[in-house]
Amino acid sequence: MVYSIFWMAEGWSAAQPLIGPTKVNHLAQDVWCLILALGSGYAVYQFWRHRSERLGLVLCLLWIAAAMTWHRL
C-alpha cells in the first residue's frame, strides 16, 4: 500500500503540465491501473498460497513491483 501511495504521487506529479479535466483523467487512469495491479497481485497470491504461502507472497510482491515498474515505461 505504501508503494501505491508513491505510485499515485508520481502519477500526479507527472501530470503537472496538464490542467483541468485532463489532469483528473490522468489520475483516474493511474487509479484504475493501481486497482488492476493490486487485484492481479492478490489473485497470484491466492493461486500460489495453497502450494506454498511464502512462495505466494514472494511472487505476489514481484508481480506488483513488475506491474508498477512497467506502468511508467
Stockholm file with secondary structure:
# STOCKHOLM 1.0

chainA/1-73         MVYSIFWMAEGWSAAQPLIGPTKVNHLAQDVWCLILALGSGYAVYQFWRHRSERLGLVLCLLWIAAAMTWHRL
#=GR chainA/1-73 SS CHHHHHHHHHHHHHTTTCCTHHHHHHHHHHHHHHHHHHHHHHHHHHHHHTTCHHHHHHHHHHHHHHHHHHHTC
#=GC SS_cons        CHHHHHHHHHHHHHTTTCCTHHHHHHHHHHHHHHHHHHHHHHHHHHHHHTTCHHHHHHHHHHHHHHHHHHHTC
//
